[in-house]
């Protein structure tokens, strides 16, 4: 995953694939948009950041698309730590107990 936080726009984008071109954008939660290509999510964006509910909105948006909300939040936290710079986060599947 690649993530970028733009503090001026108060928005963060998380991209899941190398080529994130998409033809359809859907709002899946308040201020959470998902870019779709062939009905598959290629990116998620949170706009209007700065509220106490940012992670809740991201989790709701991720769940609506069958995405791993915890992994997306980890990428967003990393991006917010270095505004204006792209971060790359690799998150593996949960290990079997």
Secondary structure, DSSP 8 states (H G I E B T S, - for coil): -EEEEETTTTEEEEE-SS----SEEEEEETTEEEEEETTEEEEEEEES--STTHHHHHHHHHHHTT--HHHHHHHHHHHHHTTTSEEE---------
